[in-house]
Amino acid sequence: MRAVILGGTSGIGLATAERLAAEGAEVIVTGRDPDRLAAVKDRVTAAEAVDGTSEEDLAAFFGRVGEFDHLVAAFSPGPVGLGPIRDVAAADVRAAFEGKLFGYLAAVRHARVTGSITFVSAATARAAVPGTTVLAAVNGAIERIVSPLAAELSPVRVNAVAPGVIDTPWWSFLPEEQKQAQFEEAAGGLAVKRVGRPEDVAQAICHLIDATYVTGTILPVDGGFTVA
């Protein structure tokens, strides 16, 4: 198996890369941070510096990679656009879309993938949480493209995972004490009574990679956050 993980040097992408590599897959990860790329290069087949927001970068990268089995799109611009909609700058709205949705679409246009594509969305797409309107718009758009892409790219399968609150570097904008307090509050309202780990989402992504009769689906990985 040959897999490409876009955004595979941190958080969910890294956990997925490590799980696939442990199962014997040839795994190529991309990222933008030189230190993270250096830290992961010995744990995967290859680690390349690629800007997921640059169509030129993505086209050149996929041109080098050639054909492969599975694509996982796991990068994001972080909490760009988080906050009350009247306080979010127009530039941040654009950056939120360019940093995730537009990059995912560019990857689909250029990747020579033969088996499956898995997007990382988020539970904000289907939740009513104040301050997440921009995130909901971006992730909702990602989830909406899954079905038409599954039909258009067939027999390549297209799915998405929708994580809830996951303890990853995405939350690094918060001071540690505030982050832990927010995690405790979130866990109390979840059916599983804990926040998620990157490995929880990686397990779901690997399930979708292996589930050869599943396509066009969104798999929530949120501890019951969107059950209600």
N, CA and C atoms as a LAMMPS dump frame, in Angstrom:
ITEM: TIMESTEP
0
ITEM: NUMBER OF ATOMS
684
ITEM: BOX BOUNDS ff ff ff
-5.0000000000000000e+02 5.0000000000000000e+02
-5.0000000000000000e+02 5.0000000000000000e+02
-5.0000000000000000e+02 5.0000000000000000e+02
ITEM: ATOMS id mol type element x y z
1 1 1 N 0.845 -1.198 0
2 1 2 C 0 0 0
3 1 3 C 0.881 1.249 0
4 2 1 N 0.517 2.212 -0.822
5 2 2 C 1.251 3.48 -0.893
6 2 3 C 0.277 4.606 -0.573
7 3 1 N 0.578 5.388 0.46
8 3 2 C -0.344 6.421 0.921
9 3 3 C 0.353 7.763 1.034
10 4 1 N -0.399 8.823 0.744
11 4 2 C 0.078 10.194 0.91
12 4 3 C -0.793 10.866 1.96
13 5 1 N -0.145 11.462 2.951
14 5 2 C -0.849 12.195 4.002
15 5 3 C -0.473 13.662 3.88
16 6 1 N -1.39 14.478 3.396
17 6 2 C -1.152 15.919 3.34
18 6 3 C -1.408 16.502 4.721
19 7 1 N -0.402 17.155 5.29
20 7 2 C -0.516 17.607 6.673
21 7 3 C -0.21 16.464 7.629
22 8 1 N 0.814 15.677 7.281
23 8 2 C 1.107 14.464 8.048
24 8 3 C 2.217 14.593 9.061
25 9 1 N 2.558 15.821 9.462
26 9 2 C 3.657 15.998 10.404
27 9 3 C 3.183 16.348 11.809
28 10 1 N 1.88 16.414 12.01
29 10 2 C 1.365 16.83 13.319
30 10 3 C -0.047 16.317 13.517
31 11 1 N -0.458 16.156 14.753
32 11 2 C -1.839 15.867 15.09
33 11 3 C -2.414 14.636 14.415
34 12 1 N -3.601 14.783 13.844
35 12 2 C -4.318 13.666 13.228
36 12 3 C -3.537 13.094 12.05
37 13 1 N -2.964 13.959 11.232
38 13 2 C -2.202 13.486 10.075
39 13 3 C -1.018 12.643 10.482
40 14 1 N -0.293 13.083 11.499
41 14 2 C 0.864 12.327 11.977
42 14 3 C 0.439 10.994 12.574
43 15 1 N -0.614 10.989 13.372
44 15 2 C -1.099 9.729 13.963
45 15 3 C -1.506 8.749 12.88
46 16 1 N -2.112 9.245 11.81
47 16 2 C -2.506 8.382 10.698
48 16 3 C -1.29 7.834 9.978
49 17 1 N -0.305 8.698 9.742
50 17 2 C 0.927 8.271 9.068
51 17 3 C 1.63 7.183 9.87
52 18 1 N 1.721 7.372 11.173
53 18 2 C 2.405 6.392 12.022
54 18 3 C 1.653 5.072 12.053
55 19 1 N 0.324 5.134 12.082
56 19 2 C -0.456 3.891 12.105
57 19 3 C -0.284 3.123 10.797
58 20 1 N -0.364 3.816 9.671
59 20 2 C -0.209 3.156 8.379
60 20 3 C 1.211 2.603 8.207
61 21 1 N 2.196 3.372 8.637
62 21 2 C 3.585 2.904 8.539
63 21 3 C 3.804 1.661 9.386
64 22 1 N 3.186 1.618 10.58
65 22 2 C 3.323 0.455 11.461
66 22 3 C 2.681 -0.784 10.836
67 23 1 N 1.703 -0.56 9.952
68 23 2 C 1.042 -1.682 9.276
69 23 3 C 1.784 -2.093 8.006
70 24 1 N 2.906 -1.444 7.737
71 24 2 C 3.731 -1.839 6.604
72 24 3 C 3.534 -1.036 5.336
73 25 1 N 2.742 0.029 5.404
74 25 2 C 2.497 0.841 4.218
75 25 3 C 3.689 1.741 3.904
76 26 1 N 3.817 2.076 2.634
77 26 2 C 4.753 3.115 2.212
78 26 3 C 4.023 4.443 2.371
79 27 1 N 4.523 5.286 3.265
80 27 2 C 3.803 6.502 3.627
81 27 3 C 4.649 7.738 3.303
82 28 1 N 4.064 8.649 2.547
83 28 2 C 4.694 9.93 2.223
84 28 3 C 3.875 11.021 2.891
85 29 1 N 4.52 11.844 3.703
86 29 2 C 3.812 12.922 4.381
87 29 3 C 4.309 14.271 3.868
88 30 1 N 3.44 15.273 3.982
89 30 2 C 3.823 16.632 3.626
90 30 3 C 3.553 17.557 4.802
91 31 1 N 4.244 18.68 4.79
92 31 2 C 4.049 19.7 5.798
93 31 3 C 4.827 20.94 5.415
94 32 1 N 4.711 21.976 6.242
95 32 2 C 5.406 23.225 5.94
96 32 3 C 6.475 23.562 6.97
97 33 1 N 6.371 22.975 8.161
98 33 2 C 7.301 23.302 9.24
99 33 3 C 8.561 22.448 9.134
100 34 1 N 9.736 23.053 8.927
101 34 2 C 10.972 22.275 8.764
102 34 3 C 11.293 21.392 9.962
103 35 1 N 11.04 21.881 11.167
104 35 2 C 11.348 21.092 12.368
105 35 3 C 10.451 19.857 12.457
106 36 1 N 9.173 20.02 12.159
107 36 2 C 8.259 18.873 12.194
108 36 3 C 8.599 17.872 11.101
109 37 1 N 8.966 18.372 9.923
110 37 2 C 9.365 17.472 8.837
111 37 3 C 10.598 16.67 9.234
112 38 1 N 11.562 17.334 9.857
113 38 2 C 12.784 16.65 10.285
114 38 3 C 12.49 15.609 11.358
115 39 1 N 11.536 15.923 12.243
116 39 2 C 11.216 15.015 13.343
117 39 3 C 10.528 13.746 12.869
118 40 1 N 9.781 13.826 11.754
119 40 2 C 8.986 12.679 11.305
120 40 3 C 9.671 11.862 10.215
121 41 1 N 10.717 12.387 9.603
122 41 2 C 11.265 11.756 8.391
123 41 3 C 11.743 10.328 8.601
124 42 1 N 12.182 9.996 9.812
125 42 2 C 12.66 8.631 10.063
126 42 3 C 11.536 7.669 10.419
127 43 1 N 10.31 8.185 10.552
128 43 2 C 9.186 7.333 10.932
129 43 3 C 8.302 6.964 9.739
130 44 1 N 8.591 7.572 8.594
131 44 2 C 7.8 7.316 7.387
132 44 3 C 8.745 7.102 6.207
133 45 1 N 8.177 6.817 5.057
134 45 2 C 9 6.593 3.869
135 45 3 C 9.646 7.876 3.383
136 46 1 N 8.882 8.962 3.38
137 46 2 C 9.409 10.251 2.931
138 46 3 C 8.595 11.367 3.55
139 47 1 N 9.257 12.506 3.783
140 47 2 C 8.596 13.702 4.308
141 47 3 C 9.017 14.88 3.449
142 48 1 N 8.053 15.518 2.815
143 48 2 C 8.364 16.584 1.865
144 48 3 C 7.741 17.909 2.287
145 49 1 N 8.472 18.992 2.037
146 49 2 C 7.963 20.335 2.294
147 49 3 C 7.028 20.73 1.156
148 50 1 N 5.747 20.849 1.464
149 50 2 C 4.736 21.217 0.473
150 50 3 C 3.757 22.18 1.137
151 51 1 N 3.471 23.283 0.455
152 51 2 C 2.465 24.222 0.929
153 51 3 C 1.119 23.791 0.356
154 52 1 N 0.247 23.278 1.197
155 52 2 C -1.046 22.782 0.743
156 52 3 C -1.952 23.864 0.201
157 53 1 N -1.634 25.137 0.45
158 53 2 C -2.453 26.228 -0.078
159 53 3 C -1.957 26.682 -1.451
160 54 1 N -0.868 26.09 -1.932
161 54 2 C -0.297 26.472 -3.222
162 54 3 C -0.579 25.391 -4.26
163 55 1 N -1.393 25.718 -5.263
164 55 2 C -1.686 24.736 -6.308
165 55 3 C -0.409 24.355 -7.059
166 56 1 N 0.49 25.307 -7.226
167 56 2 C 1.759 25.029 -7.901
168 56 3 C 2.57 23.996 -7.125
169 57 1 N 2.657 24.175 -5.798
170 57 2 C 3.365 23.218 -4.951
171 57 3 C 2.74 21.833 -5.038
172 58 1 N 1.409 21.789 -4.947
173 58 2 C 0.711 20.5 -4.975
174 58 3 C 0.887 19.805 -6.32
175 59 1 N 0.78 20.567 -7.412
176 59 2 C 0.931 19.969 -8.74
177 59 3 C 2.326 19.386 -8.915
178 60 1 N 3.346 20.118 -8.46
179 60 2 C 4.723 19.634 -8.58
180 60 3 C 4.941 18.397 -7.716
181 61 1 N 4.398 18.421 -6.509
182 61 2 C 4.547 17.29 -5.588
183 61 3 C 3.906 16.029 -6.166
184 62 1 N 2.664 16.135 -6.604
185 62 2 C 1.991 14.948 -7.13
186 62 3 C 2.614 14.486 -8.449
187 63 1 N 3.213 15.418 -9.176
188 63 2 C 3.94 15.021 -10.371
189 63 3 C 5.131 14.145 -10.043
190 64 1 N 5.798 14.45 -8.918
191 64 2 C 6.949 13.639 -8.472
192 64 3 C 6.503 12.294 -7.922
193 65 1 N 5.388 12.299 -7.208
194 65 2 C 4.928 11.085 -6.523
195 65 3 C 4.407 10.043 -7.507
196 66 1 N 3.711 10.495 -8.541
197 66 2 C 3.106 9.554 -9.485
198 66 3 C 1.878 8.888 -8.898
199 67 1 N 1.568 7.692 -9.364
200 67 2 C 0.385 6.962 -8.906
201 67 3 C 0.574 6.417 -7.499
202 68 1 N -0.506 6.46 -6.712
203 68 2 C -0.465 5.878 -5.374
204 68 3 C -1.874 5.44 -4.987
205 69 1 N -1.978 4.728 -3.864
206 69 2 C -3.249 4.084 -3.516
207 69 3 C -4.235 4.981 -2.765
208 70 1 N -3.728 5.658 -1.726
209 70 2 C -4.657 6.351 -0.827
210 70 3 C -4.161 7.754 -0.492
211 71 1 N -5.087 8.71 -0.511
212 71 2 C -4.796 10.094 -0.164
213 71 3 C -5.582 10.475 1.079
214 72 1 N -4.901 11.072 2.053
215 72 2 C -5.557 11.628 3.237
216 72 3 C -5.227 13.118 3.285
217 73 1 N -6.245 13.963 3.273
218 73 2 C -6.059 15.412 3.366
219 73 3 C -6.36 15.845 4.789
220 74 1 N -5.294 16.195 5.528
221 74 2 C -5.449 16.437 6.961
222 74 3 C -4.913 17.794 7.401
223 75 1 N -4.558 18.664 6.454
224 75 2 C -4.005 19.952 6.882
225 75 3 C -5.118 20.97 7.107
226 76 1 N -4.808 21.984 7.891
227 76 2 C -5.756 23.076 8.127
228 76 3 C -4.969 24.302 8.559
229 77 1 N -5.584 25.485 8.47
230 77 2 C -4.882 26.697 8.901
231 77 3 C -4.995 26.951 10.393
232 78 1 N -5.535 25.985 11.144
233 78 2 C -5.737 26.198 12.576
234 78 3 C -7.014 26.982 12.835
235 79 1 N -7.087 27.688 13.958
236 79 2 C -8.342 28.359 14.336
237 79 3 C -8.579 29.683 13.617
238 80 1 N -8.147 29.791 12.376
239 80 2 C -8.39 31.006 11.596
240 80 3 C -9.891 31.146 11.344
241 81 1 N -10.438 32.309 11.661
242 81 2 C -11.87 32.536 11.487
243 81 3 C -12.699 32.2 12.706
244 82 1 N -12.056 31.725 13.778
245 82 2 C -12.782 31.402 15.017
246 82 3 C -13.187 32.7 15.71
247 83 1 N -14.439 32.758 16.146
248 83 2 C -14.914 33.937 16.86
249 83 3 C -16.243 34.419 16.313
250 84 1 N -16.879 35.351 17.01
251 84 2 C -18.166 35.888 16.547
252 84 3 C -18.039 36.419 15.118
253 85 1 N -19.009 36.113 14.274
254 85 2 C -18.901 36.43 12.857
255 85 3 C -18.718 37.92 12.609
256 86 1 N -19.277 38.764 13.446
257 86 2 C -19.131 40.207 13.242
258 86 3 C -17.737 40.704 13.598
259 87 1 N -16.976 39.856 14.29
260 87 2 C -15.619 40.247 14.662
261 87 3 C -14.555 39.64 13.752
262 88 1 N -14.947 38.729 12.869
263 88 2 C -13.981 38.039 12.014
264 88 3 C -13.701 38.886 10.771
265 89 1 N -12.427 39.129 10.516
266 89 2 C -12.046 39.925 9.358
267 89 3 C -12.3 39.154 8.065
268 90 1 N -12.627 39.873 7.011
269 90 2 C -12.875 39.229 5.722
270 90 3 C -11.654 38.448 5.257
271 91 1 N -10.472 38.972 5.556
272 91 2 C -9.24 38.281 5.161
273 91 3 C -9.123 36.934 5.857
274 92 1 N -9.607 36.85 7.099
275 92 2 C -9.554 35.58 7.822
276 92 3 C -10.567 34.576 7.267
277 93 1 N -11.696 35.072 6.809
278 93 2 C -12.676 34.171 6.17
279 93 3 C -12.053 33.544 4.922
280 94 1 N -11.423 34.383 4.109
281 94 2 C -10.778 33.867 2.896
282 94 3 C -9.656 32.901 3.244
283 95 1 N -8.855 33.248 4.265
284 95 2 C -7.731 32.395 4.667
285 95 3 C -8.216 31.044 5.167
286 96 1 N -9.362 31.023 5.845
287 96 2 C -9.92 29.755 6.342
288 96 3 C -10.285 28.829 5.185
289 97 1 N -10.897 29.38 4.146
290 97 2 C -11.254 28.57 2.975
291 97 3 C -10.016 28.173 2.181
292 98 1 N -9.097 29.112 1.994
293 98 2 C -7.891 28.819 1.214
294 98 3 C -7.001 27.796 1.928
295 99 1 N -7.016 27.827 3.258
296 99 2 C -6.135 26.963 4.028
297 99 3 C -6.624 25.54 4.187
298 100 1 N -7.865 25.272 3.762
299 100 2 C -8.383 23.905 3.916
300 100 3 C -9.167 23.476 2.67
301 101 1 N -10.365 23.999 2.47
302 101 2 C -11.208 23.556 1.353
303 101 3 C -10.5 23.703 0.006
304 102 1 N -9.965 24.879 -0.278
305 102 2 C -9.363 25.108 -1.592
306 102 3 C -8.139 24.221 -1.801
307 103 1 N -7.388 23.997 -0.726
308 103 2 C -6.237 23.103 -0.814
309 103 3 C -6.651 21.67 -1.066
310 104 1 N -7.728 21.237 -0.413
311 104 2 C -8.225 19.885 -0.626
312 104 3 C -8.662 19.698 -2.084
313 105 1 N -9.364 20.699 -2.626
314 105 2 C -9.825 20.598 -4.003
315 105 3 C -8.647 20.585 -4.978
316 106 1 N -7.639 21.387 -4.7
317 106 2 C -6.45 21.398 -5.563
318 106 3 C -5.761 20.04 -5.524
319 107 1 N -5.704 19.437 -4.354
320 107 2 C -5.082 18.118 -4.231
321 107 3 C -5.841 17.087 -5.063
322 108 1 N -7.165 17.135 -5.004
323 108 2 C -7.969 16.192 -5.782
324 108 3 C -7.714 16.372 -7.277
325 109 1 N -7.554 17.61 -7.699
326 109 2 C -7.33 17.862 -9.125
327 109 3 C -6.018 17.269 -9.624
328 110 1 N -5.007 17.202 -8.758
329 110 2 C -3.678 16.817 -9.22
330 110 3 C -3.218 15.423 -8.773
331 111 1 N -3.839 14.872 -7.733
332 111 2 C -3.381 13.584 -7.204
333 111 3 C -3.756 12.439 -8.14
334 112 1 N -2.808 11.579 -8.422
335 112 2 C -3.066 10.378 -9.239
336 112 3 C -3.323 9.211 -8.289
337 113 1 N -4.46 9.296 -7.606
338 113 2 C -4.807 8.319 -6.576
339 113 3 C -5.736 7.27 -7.175
340 114 1 N -5.522 6.007 -6.818
341 114 2 C -6.274 4.906 -7.426
342 114 3 C -7.241 4.21 -6.474
343 115 1 N -7.085 4.413 -5.159
344 115 2 C -7.898 3.66 -4.214
345 115 3 C -8.925 4.474 -3.462
346 116 1 N -8.466 5.44 -2.651
347 116 2 C -9.416 6.208 -1.849
348 116 3 C -8.856 7.578 -1.507
349 117 1 N -9.786 8.486 -1.237
350 117 2 C -9.478 9.815 -0.73
351 117 3 C -10.261 9.987 0.562
352 118 1 N -9.576 10.427 1.609
353 118 2 C -10.249 10.698 2.879
354 118 3 C -9.933 12.12 3.318
355 119 1 N -10.977 12.917 3.487
356 119 2 C -10.824 14.284 3.967
357 119 3 C -11.005 14.323 5.487
358 120 1 N -10.315 15.26 6.139
359 120 2 C -10.567 15.533 7.551
360 120 3 C -11.405 16.802 7.63
361 121 1 N -12.65 16.639 8.021
362 121 2 C -13.574 17.753 8.205
363 121 3 C -13.573 18.106 9.694
364 122 1 N -14.73 18.428 10.259
365 122 2 C -14.852 18.665 11.699
366 122 3 C -16.316 18.694 12.079
367 123 1 N -16.576 18.398 13.34
368 123 2 C -17.951 18.351 13.831
369 123 3 C -18.64 19.711 13.763
370 124 1 N -17.867 20.787 13.657
371 124 2 C -18.476 22.116 13.546
372 124 3 C -19.408 22.217 12.343
373 125 1 N -19.204 21.351 11.348
374 125 2 C -20.057 21.373 10.156
375 125 3 C -21.511 21.086 10.488
376 126 1 N -21.751 20.344 11.587
377 126 2 C -23.117 19.939 11.916
378 126 3 C -23.522 20.33 13.328
379 127 1 N -22.825 21.303 13.907
380 127 2 C -23.117 21.717 15.275
381 127 3 C -23.544 23.183 15.301
382 128 1 N -24.177 23.591 16.391
383 128 2 C -24.615 24.977 16.559
384 128 3 C -23.833 25.597 17.703
385 129 1 N -22.565 25.881 17.458
386 129 2 C -21.687 26.428 18.486
387 129 3 C -21.364 27.877 18.137
388 130 1 N -21.755 28.825 18.975
389 130 2 C -21.453 30.226 18.692
390 130 3 C -19.951 30.437 18.493
391 131 1 N -19.609 31.272 17.541
392 131 2 C -18.204 31.566 17.287
393 131 3 C -17.541 30.649 16.279
394 132 1 N -18.311 29.691 15.748
395 132 2 C -17.705 28.74 14.801
396 132 3 C -18.315 28.832 13.405
397 133 1 N -18.948 29.938 13.092
398 133 2 C -19.637 30.052 11.802
399 133 3 C -18.7 29.841 10.621
400 134 1 N -17.524 30.455 10.656
401 134 2 C -16.586 30.317 9.54
402 134 3 C -16.068 28.883 9.457
403 135 1 N -15.737 28.301 10.611
404 135 2 C -15.276 26.911 10.617
405 135 3 C -16.371 25.985 10.098
406 136 1 N -17.618 26.257 10.5
407 136 2 C -18.736 25.438 10.034
408 136 3 C -18.901 25.557 8.525
409 137 1 N -18.698 26.751 7.992
410 137 2 C -18.831 26.956 6.548
411 137 3 C -17.769 26.17 5.787
412 138 1 N -16.541 26.229 6.261
413 138 2 C -15.447 25.522 5.592
414 138 3 C -15.66 24.013 5.664
415 139 1 N -15.903 23.52 6.866
416 139 2 C -16.052 22.075 7.035
417 139 3 C -17.351 21.549 6.433
418 140 1 N -18.389 22.372 6.463
419 140 2 C -19.632 21.983 5.806
420 140 3 C -19.441 21.844 4.304
421 141 1 N -18.65 22.738 3.727
422 141 2 C -18.366 22.653 2.295
423 141 3 C -17.575 21.39 1.976
424 142 1 N -16.617 21.073 2.828
425 142 2 C -15.832 19.851 2.623
426 142 3 C -16.738 18.628 2.667
427 143 1 N -17.638 18.581 3.639
428 143 2 C -18.528 17.423 3.736
429 143 3 C -19.492 17.36 2.548
430 144 1 N -19.877 18.517 2.035
431 144 2 C -20.841 18.512 0.924
432 144 3 C -20.22 18.016 -0.383
433 145 1 N -18.91 18.152 -0.536
434 145 2 C -18.296 17.706 -1.798
435 145 3 C -18.027 16.204 -1.818
436 146 1 N -18.174 15.539 -0.679
437 146 2 C -17.838 14.119 -0.62
438 146 3 C -18.697 13.289 -1.57
439 147 1 N -20.012 13.464 -1.516
440 147 2 C -20.908 12.644 -2.353
441 147 3 C -20.684 12.862 -3.851
442 148 1 N -20.674 14.108 -4.333
443 148 2 C -20.455 14.272 -5.768
444 148 3 C -19.087 13.803 -6.23
445 149 1 N -18.079 13.962 -5.391
446 149 2 C -16.758 13.462 -5.762
447 149 3 C -16.749 11.937 -5.81
448 150 1 N -17.452 11.302 -4.878
449 150 2 C -17.513 9.842 -4.881
450 150 3 C -18.14 9.336 -6.176
451 151 1 N -19.139 10.065 -6.667
452 151 2 C -19.77 9.679 -7.926
453 151 3 C -18.861 9.994 -9.118
454 152 1 N -18.237 11.162 -9.08
455 152 2 C -17.428 11.614 -10.209
456 152 3 C -16.128 10.834 -10.365
457 153 1 N -15.491 10.497 -9.245
458 153 2 C -14.172 9.866 -9.295
459 153 3 C -14.23 8.341 -9.243
460 154 1 N -15.422 7.773 -9.14
461 154 2 C -15.588 6.318 -9.093
462 154 3 C -14.75 5.64 -10.192
463 155 1 N -14.067 4.537 -9.848
464 155 2 C -14.185 3.711 -8.648
465 155 3 C -13.319 4.145 -7.466
466 156 1 N -12.605 5.263 -7.571
467 156 2 C -11.903 5.785 -6.392
468 156 3 C -12.954 6.152 -5.347
469 157 1 N -12.752 5.708 -4.123
470 157 2 C -13.711 5.988 -3.053
471 157 3 C -13.36 7.321 -2.383
472 158 1 N -14.391 8.074 -1.995
473 158 2 C -14.191 9.369 -1.351
474 158 3 C -15.033 9.423 -0.086
475 159 1 N -14.383 9.666 1.036
476 159 2 C -15.063 9.743 2.333
477 159 3 C -14.451 10.868 3.153
478 160 1 N -15.044 11.124 4.315
479 160 2 C -14.481 12.105 5.243
480 160 3 C -14.699 11.641 6.67
481 161 1 N -13.789 12.046 7.549
482 161 2 C -14.006 11.9 8.984
483 161 3 C -14.288 13.288 9.549
484 162 1 N -15.134 13.346 10.565
485 162 2 C -15.514 14.621 11.173
486 162 3 C -15.194 14.583 12.657
487 163 1 N -13.965 14.957 13.038
488 163 2 C -13.577 14.912 14.448
489 163 3 C -14.298 15.979 15.275
490 164 1 N -14.462 15.659 16.558
491 164 2 C -14.959 16.639 17.514
492 164 3 C -13.784 17.307 18.206
493 165 1 N -13.836 17.369 19.517
494 165 2 C -12.741 17.976 20.284
495 165 3 C -11.619 16.951 20.42
496 166 1 N -10.499 17.215 19.747
497 166 2 C -9.366 16.308 19.74
498 166 3 C -8.147 17.049 20.278
499 167 1 N -7.416 16.44 21.166
500 167 2 C -6.25 17.068 21.793
501 167 3 C -5.069 17.05 20.819
502 168 1 N -4.986 18.084 20.007
503 168 2 C -3.91 18.219 19.028
504 168 3 C -3.32 19.624 19.131
505 169 1 N -2.231 19.9 18.413
506 169 2 C -1.657 21.259 18.412
507 169 3 C -2.595 22.328 17.862
508 170 1 N -3.716 21.943 17.263
509 170 2 C -4.701 22.938 16.804
510 170 3 C -5.084 23.878 17.934
511 171 1 N -5.069 23.358 19.168
512 171 2 C -5.501 24.128 20.336
513 171 3 C -4.386 24.959 20.964
514 172 1 N -3.244 25.042 20.333
515 172 2 C -2.096 25.722 20.941
516 172 3 C -2.292 27.232 21.089
517 173 1 N -3.35 27.785 20.489
518 173 2 C -3.625 29.212 20.65
519 173 3 C -4.109 29.537 22.068
520 174 1 N -4.512 28.503 22.814
521 174 2 C -4.959 28.7 24.195
522 174 3 C -3.832 28.427 25.176
523 175 1 N -3.727 29.201 26.267
524 175 2 C -2.793 28.843 27.339
525 175 3 C -3.13 27.456 27.881
526 176 1 N -2.135 26.708 28.34
527 176 2 C -2.34 25.318 28.745
528 176 3 C -3.446 25.168 29.792
529 177 1 N -3.45 26.026 30.786
530 177 2 C -4.457 25.913 31.854
531 177 3 C -5.864 26.129 31.293
532 178 1 N -6.021 27.108 30.42
533 178 2 C -7.324 27.377 29.818
534 178 3 C -7.749 26.23 28.9
535 179 1 N -6.787 25.684 28.175
536 179 2 C -7.095 24.558 27.287
537 179 3 C -7.594 23.354 28.082
538 180 1 N -6.921 23.03 29.166
539 180 2 C -7.325 21.882 29.972
540 180 3 C -8.702 22.092 30.596
541 181 1 N -8.977 23.324 31.02
542 181 2 C -10.294 23.625 31.579
543 181 3 C -11.376 23.45 30.515
544 182 1 N -11.08 23.884 29.305
545 182 2 C -12.044 23.738 28.215
546 182 3 C -12.244 22.271 27.853
547 183 1 N -11.165 21.499 27.885
548 183 2 C -11.271 20.061 27.607
549 183 3 C -12.127 19.371 28.676
550 184 1 N -11.929 19.722 29.916
551 184 2 C -12.712 19.105 30.998
552 184 3 C -14.196 19.42 30.846
553 185 1 N -14.486 20.663 30.495
554 185 2 C -15.881 21.053 30.295
555 185 3 C -16.484 20.301 29.107
556 186 1 N -15.723 20.206 28.027
557 186 2 C -16.206 19.503 26.839
558 186 3 C -16.431 18.027 27.134
559 187 1 N -15.509 17.404 27.846
560 187 2 C -15.614 15.974 28.144
561 187 3 C -16.865 15.668 28.956
562 188 1 N -17.225 16.579 29.853
563 188 2 C -18.404 16.359 30.68
564 188 3 C -19.684 16.27 29.882
565 189 1 N -19.707 16.896 28.71
566 189 2 C -20.906 16.873 27.889
567 189 3 C -20.908 15.799 26.814
568 190 1 N -19.873 14.974 26.789
569 190 2 C -19.774 13.934 25.769
570 190 3 C -20.232 12.581 26.291
571 191 1 N -20.76 11.769 25.411
572 191 2 C -21.216 10.438 25.803
573 191 3 C -20.065 9.577 26.315
574 192 1 N -18.859 9.763 25.764
575 192 2 C -17.721 8.932 26.162
576 192 3 C -16.938 9.54 27.322
577 193 1 N -17.285 10.765 27.729
578 193 2 C -16.713 11.443 28.896
579 193 3 C -15.201 11.673 28.804
580 194 1 N -14.712 11.906 27.615
581 194 2 C -13.32 12.326 27.426
582 194 3 C -13.186 13.012 26.084
583 195 1 N -12.183 13.861 25.966
584 195 2 C -11.902 14.431 24.65
585 195 3 C -11.117 13.395 23.85
586 196 1 N -11.079 13.603 22.547
587 196 2 C -10.439 12.626 21.684
588 196 3 C -8.935 12.782 21.598
589 197 1 N -8.305 11.737 21.11
590 197 2 C -6.869 11.741 20.837
591 197 3 C -6.663 11.61 19.323
592 198 1 N -5.546 12.083 18.818
593 198 2 C -5.291 11.926 17.382
594 198 3 C -5.42 10.48 16.918
595 199 1 N -5.033 9.544 17.777
596 199 2 C -5.098 8.126 17.426
597 199 3 C -6.531 7.653 17.2
598 200 1 N -7.497 8.286 17.887
599 200 2 C -8.899 7.922 17.684
600 200 3 C -9.33 8.216 16.249
601 201 1 N -8.903 9.355 15.752
602 201 2 C -9.284 9.747 14.392
603 201 3 C -8.481 8.939 13.369
604 202 1 N -7.214 8.694 13.676
605 202 2 C -6.385 7.879 12.777
606 202 3 C -6.995 6.498 12.581
607 203 1 N -7.526 5.925 13.652
608 203 2 C -8.167 4.612 13.558
609 203 3 C -9.355 4.661 12.599
610 204 1 N -10.137 5.739 12.676
611 204 2 C -11.294 5.879 11.793
612 204 3 C -10.856 6.063 10.341
613 205 1 N -9.81 6.838 10.125
614 205 2 C -9.31 7.04 8.761
615 205 3 C -8.826 5.724 8.169
616 206 1 N -8.087 4.964 8.961
617 206 2 C -7.594 3.671 8.48
618 206 3 C -8.743 2.709 8.21
619 207 1 N -9.801 2.798 9.01
620 207 2 C -10.993 1.981 8.734
621 207 3 C -11.563 2.313 7.361
622 208 1 N -11.673 3.611 7.053
623 208 2 C -12.228 4.009 5.76
624 208 3 C -11.312 3.601 4.605
625 209 1 N -10.018 3.636 4.83
626 209 2 C -9.08 3.185 3.806
627 209 3 C -9.298 1.698 3.516
628 210 1 N -9.52 0.927 4.567
629 210 2 C -9.677 -0.521 4.422
630 210 3 C -11.085 -0.937 4.002
631 211 1 N -12.066 -0.063 4.212
632 211 2 C -13.471 -0.417 3.962
633 211 3 C -13.785 -0.226 2.484
634 212 1 N -13.492 -1.241 1.687
635 212 2 C -13.55 -1.108 0.23
636 212 3 C -14.97 -1.028 -0.336
637 213 1 N -15.99 -1.172 0.509
638 213 2 C -17.367 -1.058 0.045
639 213 3 C -18.045 0.18 0.625
640 214 1 N -17.22 1.124 1.105
641 214 2 C -17.747 2.357 1.702
642 214 3 C -17.239 3.554 0.908
643 215 1 N -18.167 4.367 0.421
644 215 2 C -17.792 5.594 -0.284
645 215 3 C -18.919 6.607 -0.153
646 216 1 N -18.561 7.881 -0.232
647 216 2 C -19.553 8.953 -0.148
648 216 3 C -20.101 9.177 1.238
649 217 1 N -19.338 8.811 2.27
650 217 2 C -19.867 8.892 3.629
651 217 3 C -19.045 9.839 4.503
652 218 1 N -19.709 10.375 5.532
653 218 2 C -19.052 11.202 6.552
654 218 3 C -19.09 10.402 7.85
655 219 1 N -17.937 10.141 8.426
656 219 2 C -17.859 9.351 9.662
657 219 3 C -17.547 10.277 10.84
658 220 1 N -18.522 10.535 11.73
659 220 2 C -18.249 11.355 12.913
660 220 3 C -17.3 10.625 13.866
661 221 1 N -16.32 11.344 14.373
662 221 2 C -15.386 10.796 15.366
663 221 3 C -15.322 11.845 16.47
664 222 1 N -16.428 11.945 17.226
665 222 2 C -16.589 13.084 18.123
666 222 3 C -17.038 12.73 19.536
667 223 1 N -16.964 11.443 19.879
668 223 2 C -17.317 11.034 21.241
669 223 3 C -18.779 11.227 21.573
670 224 1 N -19.611 11.404 20.549
671 224 2 C -21.039 11.61 20.801
672 224 3 C -21.454 13.071 20.78
673 225 1 N -20.552 13.971 20.39
674 225 2 C -20.841 15.406 20.39
675 225 3 C -22.057 15.754 19.545
676 226 1 N -22.172 15.122 18.384
677 226 2 C -23.289 15.451 17.489
678 226 3 C -24.425 14.429 17.554
679 227 1 N -24.437 13.592 18.585
680 227 2 C -25.5 12.593 18.728
681 227 3 C -26.863 13.253 18.799
682 228 1 N -26.957 14.311 19.582
683 228 2 C -28.251 14.959 19.767
684 228 3 C -28.724 15.644 18.491
